[in-house]
Amino acid sequence: MQTGMCLRIYLSESDSIHQIPALEAILGLCQEAGLQGVSVLRGIEGLGKHGIHSTSFLELSSSLPLVIEVIDTEEKIHQALPLIQKELPSALIATWPIQLIQKPTE
């Protein structure tokens, strides 16, 4: 097993960075930083600083919650984190150590 780190960024579909959807901008930053194991999860409902965001039969929200999760080495996460924080100063970002379990390559 190898140690690594999980980075999780909580966003909303309506968030933007320099008039670009925040999701696209953050994925670009992750790619530039050489991060791998990046996934985007779209929530069906969430509660944040602007209240409840949800989908319903009557109203489709354009501000649903998004979570970007990155699994990589601690070194790469720590290198990329200042770039991400600079672009999203008020976003909720969490990190924690993990154990990477991979099948050995033959």
LUMTORGU-218267 format. One record per residue (C-alpha): chain; x, y, z negated; residue in one letter. Coordinates in Angstrom, 1 decimal, m for minus. Each point is the difference from the previous one (the first is absolute). Layout:
BEGIN
+----+--------+--------+--------+----+
! ch !      u !      v !      w ! aa !
+----+--------+--------+--------+----+
!  A !      X !      Y !      Z !  A !
...
+----+--------+--------+--------+----+
END
This chain:
BEGIN
+----+--------+--------+--------+----+
! ch !      u !      v !      w ! aa !
+----+--------+--------+--------+----+
!  A !    0.0 !    0.0 !    0.0 !  M !
!  A !    1.0 !    3.6 !    0.7 !  Q !
!  A !   m1.1 !    3.0 !   m2.0 !  T !
!  A !   m1.8 !    2.7 !    1.9 !  G !
!  A !   m2.5 !    2.8 !   m0.5 !  M !
!  A !   m3.6 !    0.7 !    0.8 !  C !
!  A !   m1.0 !    3.6 !    1.0 !  L !
!  A !   m3.7 !    0.9 !    0.1 !  R !
!  A !   m1.3 !    3.3 !    1.3 !  I !
!  A !   m3.7 !    0.9 !   m0.5 !  Y !
!  A !   m1.5 !    2.2 !    2.7 !  L !
!  A !   m3.2 !    1.0 !    1.5 !  S !
!  A !   m0.9 !   m0.3 !    3.7 !  E !
!  A !   m0.5 !    3.8 !    0.1 !  S !
!  A !    3.6 !    0.8 !   m1.4 !  D !
!  A !    2.3 !    1.6 !    2.5 !  S !
!  A !    3.7 !    1.1 !    0.2 !  I !
!  A !    0.7 !    2.8 !    2.4 !  H !
!  A !   m3.3 !   m0.5 !    1.8 !  Q !
!  A !    0.8 !   m3.7 !    0.5 !  I !
!  A !   m2.0 !   m2.7 !   m1.8 !  P !
!  A !    2.0 !   m0.8 !   m3.2 !  A !
!  A !   m0.2 !   m3.7 !    0.8 !  L !
!  A !    1.8 !    0.4 !    3.4 !  E !
!  A !    2.6 !    2.4 !   m1.5 !  A !
!  A !    0.8 !   m2.4 !   m2.9 !  I !
!  A !    0.3 !   m3.0 !    2.3 !  L !
!  A !    2.4 !    2.1 !    2.1 !  G !
!  A !    2.1 !    0.8 !   m3.1 !  L !
!  A !    0.1 !   m3.6 !   m1.0 !  C !
!  A !    1.1 !   m1.0 !    3.4 !  Q !
!  A !    2.7 !    2.7 !    0.0 !  E !
!  A !    1.2 !   m1.2 !   m3.4 !  A !
!  A !    0.3 !   m3.6 !    1.2 !  G !
!  A !   m2.6 !   m1.3 !   m2.4 !  L !
!  A !   m1.6 !   m3.3 !    0.8 !  Q !
!  A !   m2.9 !   m1.8 !   m1.4 !  G !
!  A !   m2.3 !    3.0 !    0.4 !  V !
!  A !   m3.8 !   m0.6 !   m0.1 !  S !
!  A !   m3.0 !    2.3 !    0.0 !  V !
!  A !   m3.1 !   m0.9 !   m1.9 !  L !
!  A !   m3.3 !    1.8 !    0.6 !  R !
!  A !   m2.3 !    0.2 !   m2.9 !  G !
!  A !   m3.8 !   m0.3 !    0.2 !  I !
!  A !   m0.4 !    2.1 !   m3.1 !  E !
!  A !    2.1 !    2.1 !   m2.3 !  G !
!  A !   m0.2 !    2.5 !   m2.8 !  L !
!  A !    2.5 !    2.9 !    0.1 !  G !
!  A !    0.5 !    3.7 !   m0.8 !  K !
!  A !   m2.8 !    0.9 !    2.4 !  H !
!  A !   m2.5 !   m2.5 !   m1.3 !  G !
!  A !   m1.3 !   m3.3 !    1.4 !  I !
!  A !    0.8 !   m0.9 !    3.6 !  H !
!  A !   m2.0 !   m2.9 !    1.5 !  S !
!  A !   m1.6 !   m1.4 !    3.1 !  T !
!  A !   m3.7 !   m0.5 !    0.0 !  S !
!  A !   m2.7 !   m0.8 !    2.5 !  F !
!  A !   m1.1 !    3.7 !   m0.1 !  L !
!  A !    3.3 !    1.7 !    0.2 !  E !
!  A !    3.4 !   m1.0 !    1.3 !  L !
!  A !    2.7 !    1.8 !   m1.8 !  S !
!  A !    3.1 !    1.4 !    1.9 !  S !
!  A !    1.8 !    0.2 !   m3.3 !  S !
!  A !    0.4 !   m3.6 !   m1.1 !  L !
!  A !    2.9 !   m1.1 !   m2.1 !  P !
!  A !    3.2 !   m1.3 !    1.6 !  L !
!  A !    2.8 !   m1.8 !   m1.7 !  V !
!  A !    3.4 !   m0.3 !    1.6 !  I !
!  A !    2.0 !   m2.8 !   m1.6 !  E !
!  A !    3.7 !   m0.5 !    0.7 !  V !
!  A !    2.1 !   m3.0 !   m1.1 !  I !
!  A !    3.7 !    0.3 !    0.5 !  D !
!  A !    3.3 !    0.2 !   m1.9 !  T !
!  A !    0.2 !    2.4 !   m3.0 !  E !
!  A !    2.8 !    1.9 !    1.8 !  E !
!  A !   m2.1 !    0.7 !    3.2 !  K !
!  A !   m3.1 !    1.0 !   m2.1 !  I !
!  A !    2.1 !    2.5 !   m2.1 !  H !
!  A !    1.5 !    1.5 !    3.2 !  Q !
!  A !   m3.4 !    0.5 !    1.6 !  A !
!  A !   m1.9 !    1.2 !   m3.0 !  L !
!  A !    1.3 !    3.6 !    0.0 !  P !
!  A !   m1.0 !    0.4 !    3.6 !  L !
!  A !   m3.5 !   m1.3 !   m0.7 !  I !
!  A !   m0.4 !    2.1 !   m3.1 !  Q !
!  A !    1.1 !    3.1 !    1.9 !  K !
!  A !   m2.9 !   m0.5 !    2.5 !  E !
!  A !   m2.6 !   m1.1 !   m2.6 !  L !
!  A !    0.8 !    1.9 !   m3.2 !  P !
!  A !   m3.5 !   m0.5 !   m1.5 !  S !
!  A !   m0.5 !   m3.7 !    1.1 !  A !
!  A !   m0.1 !   m2.8 !   m2.5 !  L !
!  A !    3.0 !   m2.2 !    0.5 !  I !
!  A !    0.9 !   m3.1 !   m2.0 !  A !
!  A !    3.0 !   m2.2 !    0.0 !  T !
!  A !    0.9 !   m3.2 !   m1.9 !  W !
!  A !    2.6 !   m2.7 !    0.3 !  P !
!  A !   m0.8 !   m3.3 !    1.7 !  I !
!  A !    1.5 !   m3.3 !    0.8 !  Q !
!  A !    0.3 !   m0.7 !    3.8 !  L !
!  A !   m0.6 !   m3.6 !    0.8 !  I !
!  A !    0.9 !   m1.0 !    3.6 !  Q !
!  A !    0.6 !   m3.3 !    1.7 !  K !
!  A !    3.7 !   m0.2 !    0.8 !  P !
!  A !    0.8 !    0.3 !    3.7 !  T !
!  A !    1.7 !   m3.0 !    1.5 !  E !
+----+--------+--------+--------+----+
END
